[in-house]
C-alpha cells in the first residue's frame, strides 16, 4: 500500500543557504529570506490588498505578472467546457503564483480567488526575469521553490490515483495547516467550506462531512467559531496502511 512519509514530504519547503563564512568554517549563515529581498532589493513591484473571496485574476486573463503572497491565502480553480469547477491548489504566505507567464503562457490557466483577506506582491513578468538573471541567490531560491512545487503536484496526482477519500482529506487538511513546512504549523485553518474540500479531493460533500465528523470524534480535529483546529495526530490517518 502506497503512503507518504508526511513528516518530510508534506508541504515541503526547500531552504537555500548562503555560502559559509571563510572566517569560521563551522558557522552557518542564515537561510536566504525571500520576502526580505522582495521588500528591499529595489525590485519594482506593487502591493495589492484583497478582501476575502475576491478574484485576483481569472482563467483566460492575460498572463503578465508573477505574484507572491505576503499574508492571507489564495485558491486556484479551473473550469472545463461543461462548467465543472475543480480546486487545483490552495496557497498561503510565502507562495508564488502566476509564474506560468515565465514559461511562455500567454493567458492564465486558472482563476485565483482569495480565501481570506490577502496581501500580494505583484511583479511584472520582465522585471521578474531581470531579477532572476541578476540576483543569483534569489534565482536559486525561486528555482528550489518551483522544484518543490513540482514534487507537490506529483504527490497530489499519486494521492488522487491511489489513496482513499479519507486519506486524501486528511492529507489536504495537513497541507492546509502547512504541516511539515519550515517553522510551526498553523494548527488553526482559515475558514474553508466542506464544499471546497470536496472539490479539492475529488469526492462528494456528504463524504467529506462523514469523515470530518469521524476525525472530530477521534480527536484529530476540533471546531471552534467556524475555524478548524488540526491536531498532529491526524497524520496517523495518512500513514495508516
C-alpha positions, 0 to 999 in steps of 0.5 A: 500500500502506497503512503507518504512519509508526511513528516518530510514530504508534506508541504515541503519547503526547500531552504537555500543557504548562503555560502559559509563564512571563510572566517569560521568554517563551522558557522552557518549563515542564515537561510536566504529570506525571500520576502526580505529581498522582495521588500528591499532589493529595489525590485519594482513591484506593487502591493495589492490588498484583497478582501476575502473571496475576491478574484485576483485574476481569472482563467483566460486573463492575460498572463503578465505578472508573477505574484507572491503572497505576503499574508492571507491565502489564495485558491486556484480553480479551473473550469472545463467546457461543461462548467465543472469547477475543480480546486487545483491548489490552495496557497498561503504566505510565502507562495508564488503564483502566476509564474506560468507567464515565465514559461511562455503562457500567454493567458492564465490557466486558472482563476485565483480567488482569495480565501481570506483577506490577502496581501500580494506582491505583484511583479511584472513578468520582465522585471521578474526575469531581470531579477532572476538573471541578476540576483543569483541567490534569489534565482536559486531560491525561486528555482528550489521553490518551483522544484518543490512545487513540482514534487507537490503536484506529483504527490497530489496526482499519486494521492488522487490515483491511489489513496482513499477519500479519507486519506486524501482529506486528511492529507489536504487538511495537513497541507492546509495547516502547512504541516511539515513546512519550515517553522510551526504549523498553523494548527488553526485553518482559515475558514474553508467550506466542506464544499471546497474540500470536496472539490479539492479531493475529488469526492462528494460533500456528504463524504467529506462531512462523514469523515470530518465528523469521524476525525472530530470524534477521534480527536484529530480535529476540533471546531471552534467559531467556524475555524478548524483546529488540526491536531498532529495526530491526524497524520496517523490517518495518512500513514495508516496502511 
